[in-house]
Amino acid sequence: MSNKTRRAALRQKSARQPLPWWPFALAGGSALFVALIAFAVWQAAGGTLEAKVPVEVQGAPSLKADKEKVDLGSVKLGQTVEVSFRISNVGDKTLSFTEAPYVEVAEGC
């Protein structure tokens, strides 16, 4: 066999074959199926990722904080302190704000 014939045979063997389409369609279909199942589970859970709180007030919205009082002790002037708390609507009606909410800090209470 001559060098030309060998090179031609190697080129034919090493030529890329087109990829089949079905593995991509199967992967896409599987991803879509998983997404649909996740969406259905999310909707069955109430359509929210937040934890549900028990209703304490009937017929109206009502806010409840997880901490009644926060004592930060003595804080020097210029020192930054931070506290966090969770506020939940414990009423059975939707809570909406007519103005931007704010937090009032009471000193010496």
Backbone as XML, in Angstrom:
<?xml version="1.0"?>
<chain id="A" units="angstrom">
  <residue number="1" name="MET">
    <atom name="N" x="0.850" y="-1.158" z="0.000"/>
    <atom name="CA" x="0.000" y="0.000" z="0.000"/>
    <atom name="C" x="0.904" y="1.232" z="0.000"/>
  </residue>
  <residue number="2" name="SER">
    <atom name="N" x="0.568" y="2.199" z="-0.829"/>
    <atom name="CA" x="1.408" y="3.384" z="-0.955"/>
    <atom name="C" x="1.083" y="4.363" z="0.177"/>
  </residue>
  <residue number="3" name="ASN">
    <atom name="N" x="1.960" y="5.343" z="0.329"/>
    <atom name="CA" x="1.769" y="6.363" z="1.369"/>
    <atom name="C" x="0.480" y="7.158" z="1.150"/>
  </residue>
  <residue number="4" name="LYS">
    <atom name="N" x="0.148" y="7.446" z="-0.123"/>
    <atom name="CA" x="-1.071" y="8.193" z="-0.424"/>
    <atom name="C" x="-2.301" y="7.415" z="0.006"/>
  </residue>
  <residue number="5" name="THR">
    <atom name="N" x="-2.303" y="6.137" z="-0.273"/>
    <atom name="CA" x="-3.447" y="5.300" z="0.079"/>
    <atom name="C" x="-3.593" y="5.211" z="1.586"/>
  </residue>
  <residue number="6" name="ARG">
    <atom name="N" x="-2.473" y="5.071" z="2.309"/>
    <atom name="CA" x="-2.511" y="5.007" z="3.771"/>
    <atom name="C" x="-3.044" y="6.301" z="4.371"/>
  </residue>
  <residue number="7" name="ARG">
    <atom name="N" x="-2.587" y="7.437" z="3.864"/>
    <atom name="CA" x="-3.054" y="8.731" z="4.369"/>
    <atom name="C" x="-4.550" y="8.914" z="4.113"/>
  </residue>
  <residue number="8" name="ALA">
    <atom name="N" x="-5.014" y="8.523" z="2.957"/>
    <atom name="CA" x="-6.435" y="8.641" z="2.628"/>
    <atom name="C" x="-7.267" y="7.757" z="3.556"/>
  </residue>
  <residue number="9" name="ALA">
    <atom name="N" x="-6.786" y="6.542" z="3.848"/>
    <atom name="CA" x="-7.506" y="5.638" z="4.734"/>
    <atom name="C" x="-7.547" y="6.205" z="6.157"/>
  </residue>
  <residue number="10" name="LEU">
    <atom name="N" x="-6.459" y="6.805" z="6.627"/>
    <atom name="CA" x="-6.418" y="7.407" z="7.960"/>
    <atom name="C" x="-7.357" y="8.608" z="8.042"/>
  </residue>
  <residue number="11" name="ARG">
    <atom name="N" x="-7.414" y="9.419" z="6.996"/>
    <atom name="CA" x="-8.300" y="10.572" z="6.978"/>
    <atom name="C" x="-9.760" y="10.133" z="7.058"/>
  </residue>
  <residue number="12" name="GLN">
    <atom name="N" x="-10.098" y="9.066" z="6.383"/>
    <atom name="CA" x="-11.474" y="8.577" z="6.424"/>
    <atom name="C" x="-11.832" y="8.076" z="7.817"/>
  </residue>
  <residue number="13" name="LYS">
    <atom name="N" x="-10.919" y="7.393" z="8.492"/>
    <atom name="CA" x="-11.173" y="6.877" z="9.827"/>
    <atom name="C" x="-11.274" y="7.994" z="10.852"/>
  </residue>
  <residue number="14" name="SER">
    <atom name="N" x="-10.422" y="9.028" z="10.682"/>
    <atom name="CA" x="-10.386" y="10.083" z="11.687"/>
    <atom name="C" x="-11.399" y="11.186" z="11.432"/>
  </residue>
  <residue number="15" name="ALA">
    <atom name="N" x="-12.135" y="11.133" z="10.345"/>
    <atom name="CA" x="-13.153" y="12.149" z="10.070"/>
    <atom name="C" x="-14.234" y="12.065" z="11.143"/>
  </residue>
  <residue number="16" name="ARG">
    <atom name="N" x="-14.642" y="13.219" z="11.678"/>
    <atom name="CA" x="-15.651" y="13.240" z="12.748"/>
    <atom name="C" x="-17.016" y="12.895" z="12.200"/>
  </residue>
  <residue number="17" name="GLN">
    <atom name="N" x="-17.666" y="12.012" z="12.897"/>
    <atom name="CA" x="-19.030" y="11.661" z="12.565"/>
    <atom name="C" x="-19.945" y="12.671" z="13.265"/>
  </residue>
  <residue number="18" name="PRO">
    <atom name="N" x="-21.048" y="13.055" z="12.659"/>
    <atom name="CA" x="-21.955" y="13.979" z="13.346"/>
    <atom name="C" x="-22.548" y="13.315" z="14.590"/>
  </residue>
  <residue number="19" name="LEU">
    <atom name="N" x="-22.696" y="14.119" z="15.649"/>
    <atom name="CA" x="-23.246" y="13.590" z="16.899"/>
    <atom name="C" x="-24.722" y="13.275" z="16.729"/>
  </residue>
  <residue number="20" name="PRO">
    <atom name="N" x="-25.178" y="12.194" z="17.322"/>
    <atom name="CA" x="-26.615" y="11.884" z="17.240"/>
    <atom name="C" x="-27.414" y="12.899" z="18.055"/>
  </residue>
  <residue number="21" name="TRP">
    <atom name="N" x="-28.632" y="13.200" z="17.659"/>
    <atom name="CA" x="-29.457" y="14.211" z="18.312"/>
    <atom name="C" x="-30.202" y="13.674" z="19.525"/>
  </residue>
  <residue number="22" name="TRP">
    <atom name="N" x="-30.452" y="12.387" z="19.584"/>
    <atom name="CA" x="-31.316" y="11.841" z="20.619"/>
    <atom name="C" x="-30.768" y="11.969" z="22.046"/>
  </residue>
  <residue number="23" name="PRO">
    <atom name="N" x="-29.444" y="11.909" z="22.317"/>
    <atom name="CA" x="-29.011" y="12.099" z="23.716"/>
    <atom name="C" x="-29.327" y="13.504" z="24.227"/>
  </residue>
  <residue number="24" name="PHE">
    <atom name="N" x="-29.221" y="14.497" z="23.336"/>
    <atom name="CA" x="-29.521" y="15.870" z="23.746"/>
    <atom name="C" x="-31.027" y="16.034" z="23.992"/>
  </residue>
  <residue number="25" name="ALA">
    <atom name="N" x="-31.841" y="15.434" z="23.153"/>
    <atom name="CA" x="-33.284" y="15.502" z="23.336"/>
    <atom name="C" x="-33.691" y="14.783" z="24.628"/>
  </residue>
  <residue number="26" name="LEU">
    <atom name="N" x="-33.075" y="13.656" z="24.920"/>
    <atom name="CA" x="-33.372" y="12.916" z="26.149"/>
    <atom name="C" x="-32.970" y="13.724" z="27.382"/>
  </residue>
  <residue number="27" name="ALA">
    <atom name="N" x="-31.797" y="14.347" z="27.343"/>
    <atom name="CA" x="-31.338" y="15.156" z="28.479"/>
    <atom name="C" x="-32.245" y="16.373" z="28.674"/>
  </residue>
  <residue number="28" name="GLY">
    <atom name="N" x="-32.620" y="17.034" z="27.592"/>
    <atom name="CA" x="-33.509" y="18.190" z="27.689"/>
    <atom name="C" x="-34.884" y="17.808" z="28.208"/>
  </residue>
  <residue number="29" name="GLY">
    <atom name="N" x="-35.409" y="16.712" z="27.725"/>
    <atom name="CA" x="-36.705" y="16.240" z="28.200"/>
    <atom name="C" x="-36.675" y="15.864" z="29.672"/>
  </residue>
  <residue number="30" name="SER">
    <atom name="N" x="-35.593" y="15.233" z="30.103"/>
    <atom name="CA" x="-35.448" y="14.867" z="31.517"/>
    <atom name="C" x="-35.378" y="16.113" z="32.391"/>
  </residue>
  <residue number="31" name="ALA">
    <atom name="N" x="-34.623" y="17.116" z="31.963"/>
    <atom name="CA" x="-34.509" y="18.365" z="32.724"/>
    <atom name="C" x="-35.867" y="19.056" z="32.815"/>
  </residue>
  <residue number="32" name="LEU">
    <atom name="N" x="-36.623" y="19.067" z="31.731"/>
    <atom name="CA" x="-37.955" y="19.663" z="31.735"/>
    <atom name="C" x="-38.888" y="18.905" z="32.680"/>
  </residue>
  <residue number="33" name="PHE">
    <atom name="N" x="-38.816" y="17.588" z="32.685"/>
    <atom name="CA" x="-39.645" y="16.771" z="33.563"/>
    <atom name="C" x="-39.331" y="17.064" z="35.030"/>
  </residue>
  <residue number="34" name="VAL">
    <atom name="N" x="-38.055" y="17.145" z="35.382"/>
    <atom name="CA" x="-37.651" y="17.439" z="36.759"/>
    <atom name="C" x="-38.127" y="18.834" z="37.161"/>
  </residue>
  <residue number="35" name="ALA">
    <atom name="N" x="-38.016" y="19.804" z="36.251"/>
    <atom name="CA" x="-38.470" y="21.166" z="36.548"/>
    <atom name="C" x="-39.985" y="21.197" z="36.787"/>
  </residue>
  <residue number="36" name="LEU">
    <atom name="N" x="-40.743" y="20.462" z="35.996"/>
    <atom name="CA" x="-42.192" y="20.418" z="36.175"/>
    <atom name="C" x="-42.576" y="19.776" z="37.509"/>
  </residue>
  <residue number="37" name="ILE">
    <atom name="N" x="-41.894" y="18.722" z="37.899"/>
    <atom name="CA" x="-42.158" y="18.072" z="39.181"/>
    <atom name="C" x="-41.821" y="19.027" z="40.330"/>
  </residue>
  <residue number="38" name="ALA">
    <atom name="N" x="-40.686" y="19.731" z="40.244"/>
    <atom name="CA" x="-40.298" y="20.687" z="41.285"/>
    <atom name="C" x="-41.328" y="21.805" z="41.395"/>
  </residue>
  <residue number="39" name="PHE">
    <atom name="N" x="-41.826" y="22.294" z="40.268"/>
    <atom name="CA" x="-42.838" y="23.347" z="40.273"/>
    <atom name="C" x="-44.130" y="22.845" z="40.909"/>
  </residue>
  <residue number="40" name="ALA">
    <atom name="N" x="-44.531" y="21.629" z="40.599"/>
    <atom name="CA" x="-45.755" y="21.068" z="41.170"/>
    <atom name="C" x="-45.628" y="20.912" z="42.682"/>
  </residue>
  <residue number="41" name="VAL">
    <atom name="N" x="-44.490" y="20.477" z="43.158"/>
    <atom name="CA" x="-44.275" y="20.327" z="44.599"/>
    <atom name="C" x="-44.298" y="21.694" z="45.274"/>
  </residue>
  <residue number="42" name="TRP">
    <atom name="N" x="-43.665" y="22.687" z="44.634"/>
    <atom name="CA" x="-43.631" y="24.040" z="45.178"/>
    <atom name="C" x="-45.049" y="24.606" z="45.274"/>
  </residue>
  <residue number="43" name="GLN">
    <atom name="N" x="-45.873" y="24.399" z="44.253"/>
    <atom name="CA" x="-47.250" y="24.884" z="44.271"/>
    <atom name="C" x="-48.070" y="24.165" z="45.343"/>
  </residue>
  <residue number="44" name="ALA">
    <atom name="N" x="-47.835" y="22.883" z="45.524"/>
    <atom name="CA" x="-48.564" y="22.126" z="46.537"/>
    <atom name="C" x="-48.214" y="22.604" z="47.940"/>
  </residue>
  <residue number="45" name="ALA">
    <atom name="N" x="-47.009" y="23.148" z="48.098"/>
    <atom name="CA" x="-46.575" y="23.656" z="49.397"/>
    <atom name="C" x="-47.090" y="25.068" z="49.655"/>
  </residue>
  <residue number="46" name="GLY">
    <atom name="N" x="-47.882" y="25.606" z="48.752"/>
    <atom name="CA" x="-48.431" y="26.940" z="48.974"/>
    <atom name="C" x="-47.809" y="27.988" z="48.079"/>
  </residue>
  <residue number="47" name="GLY">
    <atom name="N" x="-46.891" y="27.610" z="47.221"/>
    <atom name="CA" x="-46.292" y="28.554" z="46.289"/>
    <atom name="C" x="-45.327" y="29.525" z="46.912"/>
  </residue>
  <residue number="48" name="THR">
    <atom name="N" x="-44.804" y="29.206" z="48.059"/>
    <atom name="CA" x="-43.863" y="30.104" z="48.714"/>
    <atom name="C" x="-42.750" y="29.295" z="49.355"/>
  </residue>
  <residue number="49" name="LEU">
    <atom name="N" x="-41.617" y="29.928" z="49.494"/>
    <atom name="CA" x="-40.485" y="29.266" z="50.135"/>
    <atom name="C" x="-40.387" y="29.638" z="51.610"/>
  </residue>
  <residue number="50" name="GLU">
    <atom name="N" x="-41.256" y="30.532" z="52.068"/>
    <atom name="CA" x="-41.237" y="30.963" z="53.454"/>
    <atom name="C" x="-41.943" y="29.937" z="54.340"/>
  </residue>
  <residue number="51" name="ALA">
    <atom name="N" x="-41.550" y="29.918" z="55.594"/>
    <atom name="CA" x="-42.207" y="29.027" z="56.547"/>
    <atom name="C" x="-43.566" y="29.609" z="56.900"/>
  </residue>
  <residue number="52" name="LYS">
    <atom name="N" x="-44.558" y="28.774" z="56.998"/>
    <atom name="CA" x="-45.901" y="29.214" z="57.383"/>
    <atom name="C" x="-45.940" y="29.386" z="58.899"/>
  </residue>
  <residue number="53" name="VAL">
    <atom name="N" x="-46.627" y="30.453" z="59.338"/>
    <atom name="CA" x="-46.801" y="30.684" z="60.770"/>
    <atom name="C" x="-48.260" y="30.429" z="61.120"/>
  </residue>
  <residue number="54" name="PRO">
    <atom name="N" x="-48.526" y="29.980" z="62.321"/>
    <atom name="CA" x="-49.915" y="29.722" z="62.698"/>
    <atom name="C" x="-50.707" y="31.030" z="62.804"/>
  </residue>
  <residue number="55" name="VAL">
    <atom name="N" x="-51.974" y="30.989" z="62.403"/>
    <atom name="CA" x="-52.849" y="32.157" z="62.464"/>
    <atom name="C" x="-53.260" y="32.390" z="63.915"/>
  </residue>
  <residue number="56" name="GLU">
    <atom name="N" x="-53.052" y="33.639" z="64.401"/>
    <atom name="CA" x="-53.415" y="33.996" z="65.772"/>
    <atom name="C" x="-54.544" y="35.021" z="65.812"/>
  </residue>
  <residue number="57" name="VAL">
    <atom name="N" x="-54.767" y="35.745" z="64.692"/>
    <atom name="CA" x="-55.788" y="36.789" z="64.635"/>
    <atom name="C" x="-56.723" y="36.470" z="63.477"/>
  </residue>
  <residue number="58" name="GLN">
    <atom name="N" x="-58.032" y="36.448" z="63.761"/>
    <atom name="CA" x="-59.024" y="36.150" z="62.727"/>
    <atom name="C" x="-59.617" y="37.455" z="62.186"/>
  </residue>
  <residue number="59" name="GLY">
    <atom name="N" x="-59.749" y="37.546" z="60.856"/>
    <atom name="CA" x="-60.432" y="38.672" z="60.231"/>
    <atom name="C" x="-59.597" y="39.904" z="59.970"/>
  </residue>
  <residue number="60" name="ALA">
    <atom name="N" x="-58.295" y="39.865" z="60.247"/>
    <atom name="CA" x="-57.440" y="41.041" z="60.028"/>
    <atom name="C" x="-55.983" y="40.608" z="59.947"/>
  </residue>
  <residue number="61" name="PRO">
    <atom name="N" x="-55.137" y="41.430" z="59.321"/>
    <atom name="CA" x="-53.702" y="41.144" z="59.366"/>
    <atom name="C" x="-53.137" y="41.583" z="60.716"/>
  </residue>
  <residue number="62" name="SER">
    <atom name="N" x="-52.064" y="40.963" z="61.152"/>
    <atom name="CA" x="-51.439" y="41.324" z="62.416"/>
    <atom name="C" x="-49.957" y="40.970" z="62.366"/>
  </residue>
  <residue number="63" name="LEU">
    <atom name="N" x="-49.124" y="41.913" z="62.776"/>
    <atom name="CA" x="-47.676" y="41.677" z="62.798"/>
    <atom name="C" x="-47.244" y="41.145" z="64.152"/>
  </residue>
  <residue number="64" name="LYS">
    <atom name="N" x="-46.278" y="40.238" z="64.127"/>
    <atom name="CA" x="-45.704" y="39.710" z="65.363"/>
    <atom name="C" x="-44.207" y="39.551" z="65.152"/>
  </residue>
  <residue number="65" name="ALA">
    <atom name="N" x="-43.413" y="40.049" z="66.093"/>
    <atom name="CA" x="-41.956" y="39.922" z="66.044"/>
    <atom name="C" x="-41.531" y="38.718" z="66.871"/>
  </residue>
  <residue number="66" name="ASP">
    <atom name="N" x="-40.447" y="38.068" z="66.456"/>
    <atom name="CA" x="-39.989" y="36.897" z="67.204"/>
    <atom name="C" x="-39.281" y="37.279" z="68.504"/>
  </residue>
  <residue number="67" name="LYS">
    <atom name="N" x="-38.915" y="38.568" z="68.664"/>
    <atom name="CA" x="-38.301" y="39.048" z="69.905"/>
    <atom name="C" x="-39.096" y="40.249" z="70.393"/>
  </residue>
  <residue number="68" name="GLU">
    <atom name="N" x="-39.523" y="40.213" z="71.636"/>
    <atom name="CA" x="-40.268" y="41.332" z="72.215"/>
    <atom name="C" x="-39.331" y="42.477" z="72.576"/>
  </residue>
  <residue number="69" name="LYS">
    <atom name="N" x="-38.139" y="42.131" z="73.085"/>
    <atom name="CA" x="-37.210" y="43.138" z="73.582"/>
    <atom name="C" x="-35.794" y="42.725" z="73.197"/>
  </residue>
  <residue number="70" name="VAL">
    <atom name="N" x="-34.983" y="43.706" z="72.824"/>
    <atom name="CA" x="-33.583" y="43.456" z="72.488"/>
    <atom name="C" x="-32.732" y="44.341" z="73.391"/>
  </residue>
  <residue number="71" name="ASP">
    <atom name="N" x="-31.856" y="43.735" z="74.183"/>
    <atom name="CA" x="-30.970" y="44.486" z="75.074"/>
    <atom name="C" x="-29.550" y="44.340" z="74.561"/>
  </residue>
  <residue number="72" name="LEU">
    <atom name="N" x="-28.999" y="45.437" z="74.082"/>
    <atom name="CA" x="-27.636" y="45.415" z="73.553"/>
    <atom name="C" x="-26.604" y="45.822" z="74.593"/>
  </residue>
  <residue number="73" name="GLY">
    <atom name="N" x="-27.044" y="46.080" z="75.820"/>
    <atom name="CA" x="-26.113" y="46.471" z="76.864"/>
    <atom name="C" x="-25.597" y="47.881" z="76.633"/>
  </residue>
  <residue number="74" name="SER">
    <atom name="N" x="-24.460" y="48.207" z="77.223"/>
    <atom name="CA" x="-23.853" y="49.532" z="77.042"/>
    <atom name="C" x="-23.092" y="49.549" z="75.731"/>
  </residue>
  <residue number="75" name="VAL">
    <atom name="N" x="-23.365" y="50.559" z="74.936"/>
    <atom name="CA" x="-22.712" y="50.692" z="73.639"/>
    <atom name="C" x="-21.981" y="52.031" z="73.622"/>
  </residue>
  <residue number="76" name="LYS">
    <atom name="N" x="-20.687" y="52.001" z="73.336"/>
    <atom name="CA" x="-19.900" y="53.230" z="73.280"/>
    <atom name="C" x="-20.271" y="54.028" z="72.048"/>
  </residue>
  <residue number="77" name="LEU">
    <atom name="N" x="-20.141" y="55.327" z="72.144"/>
    <atom name="CA" x="-20.428" y="56.225" z="71.037"/>
    <atom name="C" x="-19.531" y="55.890" z="69.849"/>
  </residue>
  <residue number="78" name="GLY">
    <atom name="N" x="-20.112" y="55.738" z="68.700"/>
    <atom name="CA" x="-19.367" y="55.412" z="67.486"/>
    <atom name="C" x="-19.250" y="53.916" z="67.221"/>
  </residue>
  <residue number="79" name="GLN">
    <atom name="N" x="-19.577" y="53.097" z="68.205"/>
    <atom name="CA" x="-19.517" y="51.646" z="68.033"/>
    <atom name="C" x="-20.771" y="51.178" z="67.291"/>
  </residue>
  <residue number="80" name="THR">
    <atom name="N" x="-20.594" y="50.318" z="66.325"/>
    <atom name="CA" x="-21.725" y="49.798" z="65.561"/>
    <atom name="C" x="-22.191" y="48.490" z="66.168"/>
  </residue>
  <residue number="81" name="VAL">
    <atom name="N" x="-23.494" y="48.380" z="66.357"/>
    <atom name="CA" x="-24.089" y="47.139" z="66.848"/>
    <atom name="C" x="-25.149" y="46.704" z="65.848"/>
  </residue>
  <residue number="82" name="GLU">
    <atom name="N" x="-25.437" y="45.435" z="65.855"/>
    <atom name="CA" x="-26.400" y="44.897" z="64.910"/>
    <atom name="C" x="-27.281" y="43.873" z="65.598"/>
  </residue>
  <residue number="83" name="VAL">
    <atom name="N" x="-28.547" y="43.882" z="65.245"/>
    <atom name="CA" x="-29.494" y="42.907" z="65.774"/>
    <atom name="C" x="-30.447" y="42.544" z="64.640"/>
  </residue>
  <residue number="84" name="SER">
    <atom name="N" x="-30.930" y="41.329" z="64.653"/>
    <atom name="CA" x="-31.893" y="40.931" z="63.630"/>
    <atom name="C" x="-33.076" y="40.252" z="64.311"/>
  </residue>
  <residue number="85" name="PHE">
    <atom name="N" x="-34.212" y="40.378" z="63.677"/>
    <atom name="CA" x="-35.414" y="39.728" z="64.163"/>
    <atom name="C" x="-36.321" y="39.462" z="62.985"/>
  </residue>
  <residue number="86" name="ARG">
    <atom name="N" x="-37.264" y="38.562" z="63.172"/>
    <atom name="CA" x="-38.188" y="38.182" z="62.098"/>
    <atom name="C" x="-39.581" y="38.684" z="62.456"/>
  </residue>
  <residue number="87" name="ILE">
    <atom name="N" x="-40.194" y="39.333" z="61.465"/>
    <atom name="CA" x="-41.557" y="39.818" z="61.631"/>
    <atom name="C" x="-42.457" y="38.990" z="60.725"/>
  </residue>
  <residue number="88" name="SER">
    <atom name="N" x="-43.575" y="38.513" z="61.267"/>
    <atom name="CA" x="-44.494" y="37.668" z="60.507"/>
    <atom name="C" x="-45.907" y="38.216" z="60.604"/>
  </residue>
  <residue number="89" name="ASN">
    <atom name="N" x="-46.688" y="37.952" z="59.579"/>
    <atom name="CA" x="-48.112" y="38.263" z="59.598"/>
    <atom name="C" x="-48.831" y="37.060" z="60.200"/>
  </residue>
  <residue number="90" name="VAL">
    <atom name="N" x="-49.367" y="37.230" z="61.410"/>
    <atom name="CA" x="-50.058" y="36.128" z="62.080"/>
    <atom name="C" x="-51.573" y="36.250" z="61.943"/>
  </residue>
  <residue number="91" name="GLY">
    <atom name="N" x="-52.031" y="37.176" z="61.103"/>
    <atom name="CA" x="-53.452" y="37.309" z="60.821"/>
    <atom name="C" x="-53.833" y="36.468" z="59.621"/>
  </residue>
  <residue number="92" name="ASP">
    <atom name="N" x="-55.123" y="36.313" z="59.404"/>
    <atom name="CA" x="-55.581" y="35.498" z="58.282"/>
    <atom name="C" x="-55.873" y="36.328" z="57.029"/>
  </residue>
  <residue number="93" name="LYS">
    <atom name="N" x="-55.637" y="37.643" z="57.079"/>
    <atom name="CA" x="-55.815" y="38.521" z="55.922"/>
    <atom name="C" x="-54.450" y="38.984" z="55.415"/>
  </residue>
  <residue number="94" name="THR">
    <atom name="N" x="-54.408" y="39.409" z="54.151"/>
    <atom name="CA" x="-53.168" y="39.880" z="53.539"/>
    <atom name="C" x="-52.743" y="41.201" z="54.159"/>
  </residue>
  <residue number="95" name="LEU">
    <atom name="N" x="-51.474" y="41.312" z="54.470"/>
    <atom name="CA" x="-50.915" y="42.525" z="55.059"/>
    <atom name="C" x="-50.310" y="43.368" z="53.955"/>
  </residue>
  <residue number="96" name="SER">
    <atom name="N" x="-50.690" y="44.647" z="53.908"/>
    <atom name="CA" x="-50.084" y="45.561" z="52.930"/>
    <atom name="C" x="-49.759" y="46.866" z="53.643"/>
  </residue>
  <residue number="97" name="PHE">
    <atom name="N" x="-48.684" y="47.499" z="53.216"/>
    <atom name="CA" x="-48.228" y="48.752" z="53.815"/>
    <atom name="C" x="-48.652" y="49.916" z="52.923"/>
  </residue>
  <residue number="98" name="THR">
    <atom name="N" x="-49.189" y="50.979" z="53.546"/>
    <atom name="CA" x="-49.530" y="52.180" z="52.785"/>
    <atom name="C" x="-48.354" y="53.147" z="52.742"/>
  </residue>
  <residue number="99" name="GLU">
    <atom name="N" x="-47.425" y="53.015" z="53.682"/>
    <atom name="CA" x="-46.206" y="53.823" z="53.728"/>
    <atom name="C" x="-45.027" y="52.889" z="53.962"/>
  </residue>
  <residue number="100" name="ALA">
    <atom name="N" x="-43.823" y="53.408" z="53.736"/>
    <atom name="CA" x="-42.621" y="52.616" z="53.975"/>
    <atom name="C" x="-42.498" y="52.334" z="55.475"/>
  </residue>
  <residue number="101" name="PRO">
    <atom name="N" x="-42.301" y="51.072" z="55.863"/>
    <atom name="CA" x="-42.178" y="50.756" z="57.293"/>
    <atom name="C" x="-40.859" y="51.279" z="57.862"/>
  </residue>
  <residue number="102" name="TYR">
    <atom name="N" x="-40.846" y="51.557" z="59.163"/>
    <atom name="CA" x="-39.636" y="52.019" z="59.825"/>
    <atom name="C" x="-39.554" y="51.378" z="61.202"/>
  </residue>
  <residue number="103" name="VAL">
    <atom name="N" x="-38.378" y="51.437" z="61.792"/>
    <atom name="CA" x="-38.167" y="50.898" z="63.128"/>
    <atom name="C" x="-37.811" y="52.064" z="64.035"/>
  </residue>
  <residue number="104" name="GLU">
    <atom name="N" x="-38.498" y="52.165" z="65.163"/>
    <atom name="CA" x="-38.219" y="53.226" z="66.121"/>
    <atom name="C" x="-37.356" y="52.659" z="67.240"/>
  </residue>
  <residue number="105" name="VAL">
    <atom name="N" x="-36.287" y="53.364" z="67.554"/>
    <atom name="CA" x="-35.390" y="52.923" z="68.611"/>
    <atom name="C" x="-35.685" y="53.747" z="69.847"/>
  </residue>
  <residue number="106" name="ALA">
    <atom name="N" x="-36.015" y="53.074" z="70.935"/>
    <atom name="CA" x="-36.293" y="53.739" z="72.198"/>
    <atom name="C" x="-35.069" y="53.605" z="73.085"/>
  </residue>
  <residue number="107" name="GLU">
    <atom name="N" x="-34.610" y="54.735" z="73.621"/>
    <atom name="CA" x="-33.401" y="54.726" z="74.453"/>
    <atom name="C" x="-33.795" y="54.633" z="75.923"/>
  </residue>
  <residue number="108" name="GLY">
    <atom name="N" x="-33.112" y="53.785" z="76.643"/>
    <atom name="CA" x="-33.302" y="53.693" z="78.087"/>
    <atom name="C" x="-34.559" y="52.951" z="78.506"/>
  </residue>
  <residue number="109" name="CYS">
    <atom name="N" x="-35.144" y="52.197" z="77.651"/>
    <atom name="CA" x="-36.359" y="51.461" z="78.027"/>
    <atom name="C" x="-36.017" y="50.098" z="78.558"/>
  </residue>
</chain>
